[in-house]
C-alpha cells in the first residue's frame, strides 16, 4: 500500500465502492487521515459510509447521491469541491471520462489512484508506517463470544458441523455464545446447514447497524474470512479468523487482538480452533 502524506492537507475525500470487507479494509487509511486532523469525507454505499462514520469519524456521503452519480453520467455536471486538498480514489481507471470528472470536481486536490484495499501483510506494513492508523482495543469483557458462520462465498465457510460442535463446547465451558449469519447465508444455506444454525439458536443479522451493535458488545469474535471478520478486527475486538480457502498473508485480519488458524490449503479442526479461542481470550 502507498504511503500517504497529509502534510498541509486540511480536507480529504476517499472514493470507494465495494463489499463490506473491502470497505472496512480502507479504515486504517481513513483513521490515519482523521487522526492526522484532516476533515475526511468517505464516499461509499450509504450503509458502509455510515458505518465508517460511526466507527472512524469520517463524514459519510452516499455514492448513489445525485452529486456523486454525476461522475458516471455522460454529460453530467459535477459540483466542485474546491477545499479538498487530497482525493484517494479506489475507483480510478474504471472510466477515463469519470477520472476526468474527478479532477474537475476536485480542482485543487492531489488525486491518488488507490489499489484494491487488502488485509494481511500489506495492511500491517501500512499500519507500521502510519502509526495513527492503528485500531484501539474494543469489545466488552462481559459480552458474549460471537460466532459468525457465514462468508461471501461457500468456499470460504468452515463446515457448519464444526461450528455447531465449537458452539456446544464453548457453551459447556460456561461462556455466553451467539451464532450469527447474514442475508447471503439465509439464501444459500442448505437444509442441513439451516438445521445446524437452528441448533445453535442462530441469529440472523439484517443490517450493518445491527452487525456493529452485536460486534461492539462481543467479548470475542470467531469467524470465517469475511467482511464481519475484518469489522471485528478493526473495531478492536479479540478476533479469531478461520481460514481454509484463502491466504491469510493477503487477506488476514489486522487489529490489536487478532489470531488466524488454518491456511489456504488446510482447514483447522475443532480442537485447534477451540484451543486458539481459549488462548485468545485467556
KEKE-169428 format. One record per residue: residue number from 1; x, z, y of N, C-alpha, C, CB in turn. Coordinates in steps of 0.1 Angstrom, whole numbers. Each point is the difference from the previous one (the first is absolute). Glycine has a CB too. Layout:
# KEKE-169428
NODE resi   npx   npz   npy  capx  capz  capy   cpx   cpz   cpy  cbpx  cbpz  cbpy
NODE  NUM     X     Z     Y     X     Z     Y     X     Z     Y     X     Z     Y
...
# end
This chain:
# KEKE-169428
NODE resi   npx   npz   npy  capx  capz  capy   cpx   cpz   cpy  cbpx  cbpz  cbpy
NODE    1     8     0   -12    -8     0    12     9     0    13   -19    12   -13
NODE    2    13   -18    23     8    -1    12     1    13     7    -7   -24     3
NODE    3    18    25     5     1    12     9    -8    -3    12    23     6    -9
NODE    4   -30     4    14    -9    -2    11     5     8    12   -19    -4   -15
NODE    5    24    -3    25     5     6    13   -12     1    10    24    -9    -5
NODE    6   -27    21     9   -11     2    10     5     5    13   -14     6   -19
NODE    7    27    -7    22     5     4    13    -6    -9    11    22     7   -11
NODE    8   -28     0    21    -6    -6    11   -14    -5    -3    22    -7     7
NODE    9   -28     9   -19   -13    -5    -4   -10    11     3     9   -16   -17
NODE   10   -19    13    24   -11    10     3   -12    -3    -8     9     3    23
NODE   11   -12   -15   -26   -12    -4    -7     3   -10   -11   -14     4    21
NODE   12     9    -2   -33     2    -9   -11   -13    -3    -7    24     9    -3
NODE   13   -24   -20    -3   -12    -4    -8     6    -4   -14   -14    -8    20
NODE   14     7    12   -31     3    -4   -13   -12    -7    -6    16    20    -3
NODE   15   -13   -32    -2   -10    -9    -5     1    -1   -15    -1   -13    21
NODE   16    -9    17   -29     1     1   -14   -14    -2    -7    20    15     2
NODE   17   -20   -23   -12   -12    -1    -9     5     1   -14   -13   -15    17
NODE   18     6    23   -25     4     1   -14    -8    11    -7    23    -9     6
NODE   19   -20    11   -19    -6    10    -8     4    14     5    -1   -16   -20
NODE   20    -6    26    15     3    14     4    15     3    -2   -24     6    -6
NODE   21    30    -8    -5    14     3    -2     9    -7     9    -5     4   -23
NODE   22     3   -17    26     8    -7     9    -1     6    14    -3   -21   -13
NODE   23   -10    25    17    -2     6    13     7    13     1   -22   -11     1
NODE   24    21    20   -10     6    13     0    15    -1     0   -19    10   -12
NODE   25    25   -20     6    14    -2     0     6    -4    14    -2    -7   -24
NODE   26    -7     4    33     5    -2    14     1    13     8   -11   -23    -1
NODE   27     5    34    -5     0    12     8    13     6     4   -20     5   -13
NODE   28    31    -6     5    12     5     5     5    -8    13     6     6   -23
NODE   29    -9   -19    24     2    -7    12    -8     5    11     6   -20   -14
NODE   30   -19    22    12    -9     5    10     4    14     5   -19   -14   -10
NODE   31    23    22     0     4    14     4    13     0     8   -10     8   -21
NODE   32    19   -17    18    12    -2     8    -3    -3    14    13    -7   -20
NODE   33   -22    -2    22    -4    -4    14    -7    11     7    -3   -23    -8
NODE   34    -7    29     2    -8    11     6     9    12     4   -20    -7   -13
NODE   35    29    11     3     8    12     3    12    -3    10    -6     8   -23
NODE   36     8   -21    25    10    -4    10    -6    -1    14    12   -13   -18
NODE   37   -25    17    19    -7     0    13    -6   -13     4    15    18     6
NODE   38   -16   -27   -16    -6   -14     4   -15     0    -3    22   -11    -6
NODE   39   -30     7    16   -14    -1    -2    -2   -12    -9    -5    10    23
NODE   40    -1    -7   -35     0   -10   -11   -14    -3    -4    22     8    -8
NODE   41   -25   -21     8   -13    -5    -5     2    -7   -13    -8    -3    24
NODE   42    -1     7   -34     1    -6   -13   -12    -9    -2    13    20    -9
NODE   43   -11   -33     7   -11    -9    -3    -1    -3   -14     4   -11    22
NODE   44   -15    15   -28    -2    -2   -15   -15     0    -3    23    12    -5
NODE   45   -26   -14    -7   -14     2    -4    -5    14     5     2   -16   -20
NODE   46   -13    17    26    -4    12     7     2    13    -7   -16   -15    12
NODE   47    11    15   -25     2    13    -7    14     4    -2   -21    -5   -12
NODE   48    30    -5    10    14     3    -2     7     4    14     1   -16   -20
NODE   49    -6     9    31     5     4    13    -4    14     4    -1   -24     6
NODE   50   -11    27   -10    -5    14     4     7    10    -9   -22    -9     7
NODE   51    25     6   -19     7     9    -9    14     3     6   -12    -8   -20
NODE   52    19    -3    24    13     2     6    -1     8    13     8   -21   -10
NODE   53   -19    19    18    -2     7    12    -1    15    -3   -11   -20    10
NODE   54     3    24   -20    -2    14    -3    13     7    -6   -24    -6    -4
NODE   55    32    -2    -3    11     6    -7    13    -1     8   -11    -5   -21
NODE   56    13    -6    29    13    -2     6    -1     1    16     6   -15   -19
NODE   57   -18    12    24    -2     2    15     1   -13     8    10    22    -3
NODE   58   -12   -33    -4     0   -13     7   -14    -2     6    18   -10   -15
NODE   59   -19     0    24   -13    -5     4    -5   -11    -9     5     6    24
NODE   60   -17    -4   -29    -6   -10   -10    -7   -11     7    -2    18   -17
NODE   61     5   -30    13    -7   -12     4    -4    -8   -12    12    -1    22
NODE   62   -25    -3   -23    -5    -8   -11     5   -14     1   -21    14    -1
NODE   63    27   -19   -10     5   -13    -1   -11   -11     0    20     9   -13
NODE   64   -32    -4    11   -12    -9     0    -7     0    14    -3     4   -24
NODE   65     9     3    34    -6     0    13     2   -14     6     5    25     3
NODE   66   -14   -28     7     1   -14     6    13    -2     6   -24     1     5
NODE   67    30     9     2    13    -2     6    11    -4   -10    -7    16    18
NODE   68     7   -10   -30    11    -3    -9    -3   -12    -8     4    24    -2
NODE   69   -17   -27    -1    -4   -13    -7     4   -12     9   -19    12   -12
NODE   70    20   -10    25     4   -11     8    14    -6    -3   -14    10    18
NODE   71    22    -2   -25    13    -4    -4    -1   -11   -11     9    22     6
NODE   72   -20   -22   -13    -1    -9   -12   -10   -12     3     4    19   -14
NODE   73   -12   -18    25   -10   -10     2     6   -12     8   -18    18     0
NODE   74    15   -30    -4     5   -11     7    -6    -1    14     3   -12   -22
NODE   75     5    12    32    -5    -1    14    -4    14     5    -7   -23    -4
NODE   76     8    33    -3    -4    13     4     9     5    12    -8     5   -23
NODE   77     2     2    32     8     5    12     4    14    -3   -13   -14    16
NODE   78    26    17   -15     5    13    -3     0     9    13    15   -10   -18
NODE   79   -16    23    15     0     9    11    14     6     1   -25     6    -3
NODE   80    31    -8    14    14     4     2     2    15     0     3   -20    12
NODE   81     8    25   -18     4    14     0    13     1     6   -13     5   -21
NODE   82    14    -5    35    13    -1     7     8    12    -1   -10   -16    15
NODE   83     5    28   -19     7    12     0     8     2   -13   -17    10    15
NODE   84    14   -18   -25     7     2   -13    14    -5     1   -21    -3   -12
NODE   85    30    12     7    14    -4     0     6    -4   -13     2    15    18
NODE   86   -10   -12   -29     4    -3   -14   -12    -3    -8    20    15     2
NODE   87   -19   -26   -10   -10    -3   -10     6    -2   -13   -14   -11    17
NODE   88    10    19   -27     4    -2   -14   -11    -7    -8    14    22     1
NODE   89   -11   -34    -5    -9    -9    -5     2    -3   -15    -2   -11    23
NODE   90    -7    18   -31     1    -2   -14    -7   -13    -5     1    25    -2
NODE   91    -8   -32    11    -7   -12    -3     8   -12     5   -22    12     0
NODE   92    34   -10     5     7   -12     6     3   -10   -10    10    16    16
NODE   93   -12   -29   -12     3   -11    -9   -12    -5    -7    22     9    -3
NODE   94   -34    -2     4   -12    -5    -7    -5   -12     6    -5    23    -6
NODE   95     7   -25    19    -5   -12     8     9    -1    12   -24     3    -9
NODE   96    29   -15    12     8    -2    12    -9     2    12    15   -16   -12
NODE   97   -28    11    12    -9     2    11    -2    15     3   -11   -22    -6
NODE   98     9    30    -4    -2    14     1    12     6     7   -15     1   -20
NODE   99    27    -4    14    13     6     5     1    -3    15    11    -2   -22
NODE  100   -14   -10    26     1    -4    14   -10     8     9     7   -23    -7
NODE  101   -19    26     1   -10     8     7     5    15     1   -18   -16    -7
NODE  102    25    21    -3     5    13     1     9     1    12    -1     3   -25
NODE  103    10   -13    27     9     0    11    -8     0    14    18   -11   -14
NODE  104   -29     4    14    -8    -1    12    -7    13     2    -3   -24    -2
NODE  105    -2    31    -8    -7    12     1    10    11     5   -16    -7   -18
NODE  106    28     7    14    10    10     3    12    -7     8    -7    15   -21
NODE  107     5   -19    33     9    -8     7    14     6     3   -20   -11    10
NODE  108    20    24    -9    12     7     3     6     8   -11    -8     2    23
NODE  109     3    -4   -35     4     8   -12    11    -7    -8   -23    10     0
NODE  110    31    -2    -6     9    -5   -10    -8    -1   -13    21     9    11
NODE  111   -23   -21   -17    -8    -1   -12    10     0   -12   -18   -13    12
NODE  112    16    23   -21     8     0   -12    -8    -4   -13    14    19    11
NODE  113   -10   -30   -17    -7    -3   -13     4    11   -10     0   -25     5
NODE  114   -10    30   -12     2    10   -10    -2    -5   -14    -6    18    17
NODE  115    15   -15   -26    -2    -3   -14   -11     9    -6    24    -8    -2
NODE  116   -29     5   -10   -10     8    -6     5    14    -2    -9   -20   -12
NODE  117     0    30    16     4    14    -2     1     3   -14   -12     6    21
NODE  118    23     1   -25     3     4   -13     4    15    -1     7   -24    -5
NODE  119    -8    29    -7     4    14    -2    14     1    -6   -24     6    -3
NODE  120    26     4    -6    12     0    -7    13     1     8   -12   -12   -17
NODE  121    23     6    12    13     1     6     0    -5    15    10    -2   -23
NODE  122   -17    -9    26     0    -6    13    -6    10    10    -2   -23   -10
NODE  123    -9    29     7    -7     9     9     8    13     2   -22    -9    -7
NODE  124    28    14    -4     8    12     1    12    -3    10    -6     7   -24
NODE  125    12   -19    23    11    -4     9    -5     0    14    11   -13   -19
NODE  126   -23     8    21    -5    -1    14    -2    15     5   -11   -22    -5
NODE  127     6    30    -3    -2    14     5    13     7     3   -21     1   -14
NODE  128    31    -3     5    13     6     3     6    -5    13     4     1   -25
NODE  129    -7   -14    28     6    -6    13    -9     4    12    10   -19   -13
NODE  130   -22    23    10    -9     4    11    -6    14    -3    -6   -25     5
NODE  131    13    35    -3    -5    14    -4   -14     4     5    24     6     0
NODE  132   -28   -12    11   -14     4     5   -11    -6    -9    10     1    24
NODE  133    -6   -10   -32   -10    -7    -9    -4     9   -12    10   -22     7
NODE  134    -3    33    -9    -2     9   -11   -14     6     1    24     4    -3
NODE  135   -31    -4    -9   -13     7     0     3    15    -2   -12   -20   -10
NODE  136     3    29    15     1    14    -2    -8     4   -12     3     3    25
NODE  137     1     9   -31    -7     5   -11   -15     3     3    22    10    -9
NODE  138   -31   -13     0   -14     3     2    -7     5   -12     0   -18    18
NODE  139   -13    16   -19    -7     5   -11    -4    15     2    12   -17   -15
NODE  140   -19    22     4    -4    14     1     4     7   -13   -20    -6    15
NODE  141    27    17   -13     6     8   -12   -12     5    -9    20     6    13
NODE  142   -31    -4    -8   -11     5    -8   -10   -11    -3     2    22    11
NODE  143     2   -34    -9    -9   -12    -3     0    -4   -15     3    -7    24
NODE  144   -10    -3   -27    -1    -5   -14    11   -10    -2   -25     4     0
NODE  145    28    -6   -13     9   -11    -3    -9   -13    -1    17    15   -13
NODE  146   -13   -25    20    -8   -12     0     6   -11    -9    -8     5    24
NODE  147     0   -10   -33     5   -10    -9    -7   -13     4     3    16   -19
NODE  148     5   -26    24    -6   -13     4     2    -9   -12     4     4    25
NODE  149   -14    -8   -32     1    -7   -13    -1   -15     2    -9    19   -12
NODE  150     8   -24    25    -2   -14     2    13    -7     5   -24     5     5
NODE  151    23   -18    -3    11    -8     6    -6   -13     4    17    11   -14
NODE  152    -9   -19    22    -5   -12     5    -1   -11   -11    11     5    21
NODE  153    -4    -3   -32    -2    -9   -11     0     8   -13    11   -19    12
NODE  154   -17    14   -23    -1     7   -12    14     2    -6   -23    -9    -4
NODE  155    32     0     6    14     1    -5     7    12     4     1   -25    -1
NODE  156    -5    30    13     8    12     6    -7    13    -4     8   -15    19
NODE  157   -18    15   -27    -7    12    -4     5     6   -13   -20    -8    12
NODE  158    24    21   -11     3     8   -12   -13     1    -8    18    13    12
NODE  159   -17   -12   -25   -12    -1    -9    -9    12     4    14   -11   -18
NODE  160   -27     8    18   -10    10     3     0    12   -10   -14   -18    11
NODE  161    17    15   -23     1    11   -10    11    10     4    -8   -16   -18
NODE  162    19    10    23    11     9     5    -5     9    12    17   -17    -8
NODE  163   -24    10    17    -5     8    11    -9    11    -4     2   -20    14
NODE  164   -10    17   -24   -10    10    -4     8    12    -7   -18   -18    -3
NODE  165    28    15    -5     8    11    -7     7     8    11     2   -14   -21
NODE  166     4     7    31     7     8    10   -10     9     8    17   -19     2
NODE  167   -28    14     1   -11     7     6    -3    13    -8    -9   -21    11
NODE  168     7    19   -23    -3    12    -9    11    10     0   -14   -15   -14
NODE  169    27    11    13    11     9     0     1     8    13    12   -16   -16
NODE  170   -14     9    27     1     6    13   -11    11     2    11   -21    10
NODE  171   -23    17   -15   -11     9     1     2    12    -9   -15   -19     5
NODE  172    21    17   -17     3    12    -8    10     9     6    -5   -14   -20
NODE  173    14     9    28    10     8     7    -6     8    12    17   -16    -7
NODE  174   -30    14     9    -7     7    11     1    -7    13     5    20   -12
NODE  175    -1   -32    13     1    -7    13   -13    -7     3    24    -4    -3
NODE  176   -28     4    16   -11    -8     4     4   -14     0    -9    19    14
NODE  177     1   -28   -20     4   -14    -2   -12    -9     4    16     6   -18
NODE  178   -13   -16    26   -11   -10     4     5   -14    -3    -8    16    18
NODE  179     1   -23   -27     3   -14    -3    -8    -9    10     5     6   -25
NODE  180     2   -15    31    -7    -9     9     3   -15    -4     2    17    18
NODE  181   -11   -26   -13     2   -14    -1    -8    -7    11     4     1   -26
NODE  182    -1   -13    29    -6    -7    11   -10   -11    -4    20     6    13
NODE  183   -24   -14    -4    -9   -10    -2     5   -11    -9   -10     4    22
NODE  184    23    -7   -22     5   -10    -9    -2     4   -15    17    -6    17
NODE  185   -14    19   -20    -2     5   -13   -15     1    -4    21    13     2
NODE  186   -29   -11     7   -15     1    -3    -4   -14    -6    -4    17    19
NODE  187    10   -27   -14    -4   -14    -5     8    -4   -13    -5    -6    24
NODE  188    18    11   -25     9    -5   -11     0     9   -12    13   -10    18
NODE  189   -16    23   -17     0     8   -12    -8    -5   -12     4    19    15
NODE  190     2   -19   -26    -7    -3   -12    -9    12    -3    19   -15    -9
NODE  191   -28    13    -1    -9    11    -4     8    12    -5   -18   -17    -6
NODE  192    29    14    -1     9    11    -5     6     7    11     4   -13   -21
NODE  193     2     5    31     6     7    12   -10     8     7    16   -19     2
NODE  194   -28    14     0   -10     7     7    -4    13    -7    -9   -21     9
NODE  195    10    21   -22    -3    12    -8    11    10     2   -12   -14   -17
NODE  196    24    10    17    11    10     3    -1     6    14    15   -13   -16
NODE  197   -19     4    25    -1     5    14   -12    10     1     9   -22     9
NODE  198   -19    19   -16   -11    10     0     3    13    -7   -15   -19    -1
NODE  199    23    19    -9     5    12    -7     8     8    10     1   -11   -22
NODE  200     6     5    31     8     7    10    -8     5    12    20   -13    -7
NODE  201   -33    10     7    -9     2    11     5    -7    13    -7    23   -10
NODE  202    11   -35     8     7    -8    10    -9    -2    12    13   -11   -17
NODE  203    -6    10    29    -7    -2    13     4   -14     5     0    25     5
NODE  204   -11   -32    -1     2   -13     6     3     2    15   -15   -11   -17
NODE  205    25     4    22     4     0    14    -4   -13     6    19    17    -4
NODE  206   -28   -17    14    -5   -12     6     6    -4    13   -21     5   -11
NODE  207    27     4    19     6    -3    13    14     5     1   -23     0    10
NODE  208    30    -5    -1    14     5     3    -1    13     7     9   -23     2
NODE  209   -19    26     5    -1    13     7    -2    11   -11   -10   -11    21
NODE  210     2     8   -31    -2     9   -11    13     2    -8   -25    -7    -2
NODE  211    32    -4    -1    12     1    -7    10     9     8    -3   -23   -10
NODE  212     4    21    23     9     8     8    -3    15    -1     3   -19    16
NODE  213   -16    22   -16    -5    14    -1     4     6   -13   -19    -5    15
NODE  214    18    -3   -26     3     5   -14    15     2    -1   -20   -11    -9
NODE  215    28     2    14    14     0    -2     6    11     9     1   -24    -5
NODE  216    -6    26    17     6    10     9    -2    14    -5    -4   -16    19
NODE  217    -6    18   -27    -3    13    -5     5     3   -14   -20     0    14
NODE  218    29    -9   -19     5     1   -13    13     8    -1   -10   -22    -5
NODE  219    11    30    -6    12     7    -3    11   -10    -4   -13    21    -7
NODE  220     9   -31    -1     9   -10    -5    -9   -13    -3    17    17    -9
NODE  221   -10   -28     9    -7   -13    -3     8    -6   -11    -8    -3    23
NODE  222     1    -2   -34     6    -7   -11    -8   -13    -1     8    21   -12
NODE  223     0   -33    12    -7   -12     0     8   -12    -4   -14     9    18
NODE  224     8   -20   -21     6   -13    -3     7    -6    13   -17    -4   -19
NODE  225    24    -6    17     5    -8    11   -11    -6     8    22    -5   -12
NODE  226   -26    10    23   -12    -4     7     1     5    15   -13     2   -22
NODE  227     3    -7    30    -1     4    14    -2    15     1   -10   -22     5
NODE  228     1    28   -12    -2    15     1    13     8    -3   -24    -4    -5
NODE  229    32    -2    -4    13     7    -3     9     0    12    -2    -7   -24
NODE  230     3    -5    31     8    -1    12    -6     9    11     7   -23    -6
NODE  231   -20    24     7    -6     8    10     3    15    -2   -19   -17     1
NODE  232    18    21   -13     4    14    -3    14     3     4   -17     1   -19
NODE  233    26    -9    15    14     2     3     3     0    15     6   -11   -21
NODE  234   -13     2    28     2    -1    15    -7    12     7     2   -25    -2
NODE  235   -12    31    -4    -7    12     5     8    12    -3   -22   -11    -2
NODE  236    33    10    -5     9    11    -3    -5     9   -12     5     0    23
NODE  237   -15    -5   -31    -5     7   -11    10    -2   -12   -24    -3     8
NODE  238    26    14   -16     8    -1   -12    -5   -11    -9     6    24     2
NODE  239     2   -35    -4    -6   -12    -6     8    -4   -13    -7    -8    23
NODE  240     1     7   -34     6    -5   -12    -6   -14    -3     3    24    -9
NODE  241     6   -34     9    -5   -14    -2     3    -4   -15     4    -5    25
NODE  242   -14    -1   -31     2    -4   -14     1   -15     0   -14    19    -9
NODE  243    26   -24     5     4   -14     0     1    -5   -15    12     2    23
NODE  244   -15   -15   -25     2    -6   -13     0   -15     1   -11    20   -10
NODE  245     7   -25    21    -1   -15     1     7    -5    12   -22     1   -11
NODE  246    26     7    21     6    -4    12    13     8     2   -22    -6    10
NODE  247    31     2    -1    13     6     2    -1    10    11    11   -21    -8
NODE  248    -8    33     5    -1    11    10    11    -2    10   -10    16   -17
NODE  249    21   -23    14    11    -2     9    -5    -9    12    17     2   -18
NODE  250   -28    -9    15    -6    -9    11   -13     5     5    11   -19   -11
NODE  251   -18    26     3   -14     4     4    -2    16    -1    -8   -23    -8
NODE  252    18    30     5    -2    15    -2    -4     6    13    17     0   -18
NODE  253   -24    12    17    -5     7    12    12     6     7   -22     4   -11
NODE  254    21    -2    24    10     6     9    -7    11     7    14   -21     2
NODE  255    -9    33    -3    -6    11     7     9    13    -2   -23   -10    -2
NODE  256    19    21     8     8    12    -1     0     6   -14    -4     4    24
NODE  257    -6    -7   -32    -1     6   -14    -6   -10    -9    -3    23    10
NODE  258    12   -31   -16    -5   -11    -9     9     0   -12    -8   -13    19
NODE  259     2     9   -30     7    -2   -13    -6   -11    -7     6    24    -1
NODE  260     2   -32    -7    -5   -11    -8     3     2   -14     3   -15    19
NODE  261   -13    12   -28     2     0   -14    -3   -14    -6    -5    25    -2
NODE  262    12   -30    -7    -2   -13    -6     9   -10     7   -24     6    -6
NODE  263    23   -19     2     8   -11     7    -8   -13    -2    22    12    -5
NODE  264   -16   -22     9    -7   -13     0    -3    -5   -14    12    -6    21
NODE  265    -5    11   -31    -2    -4   -14    -3    11    -9    16   -18     4
NODE  266   -19    30     1    -3    11    -9   -10    10     6    23    -2   -10
NODE  267   -34     3     4   -10    10     4     4    13    -5   -19   -17     1
NODE  268    18    28     7     3    13    -5   -11     6    -9    13     4    20
NODE  269   -10     5   -29   -10     7    -8    -6    11     8    12    -6   -21
NODE  270   -23    12    15    -7    11     7    10    12     2   -22    -8   -10
NODE  271    30    11    -1     9    12     1     9    -2    12    -1     3   -25
NODE  272     7   -15    27     9    -2    11    -7     1    13    13   -16   -14
NODE  273   -25    11    16    -7     1    13    -3    15     2    -9   -23    -2
NODE  274     4    30    -8    -4    14     2    12     8     4   -18    -2   -17
NODE  275    30     0    11    12     7     3     4    -3    14     7     0   -24
NODE  276    -7   -12    28     4    -4    14   -10     6    10    10   -21    -9
NODE  277   -23    22     6    -9     6     9     3    15     2   -17   -17    -8
NODE  278    20    23    -3     4    14     1    12     3     8   -10     3   -22
NODE  279    20   -12    21    12     1     8    -2    -3    14    13    -7   -19
NODE  280   -22    -2    22    -4    -4    14    -6    12     7    -2   -24    -7
NODE  281    -7    31     0    -7    11     6     6    13    -2   -20   -13    -3
NODE  282    31    13    -5     6    13    -4     5     8    12     6   -10   -21
# end
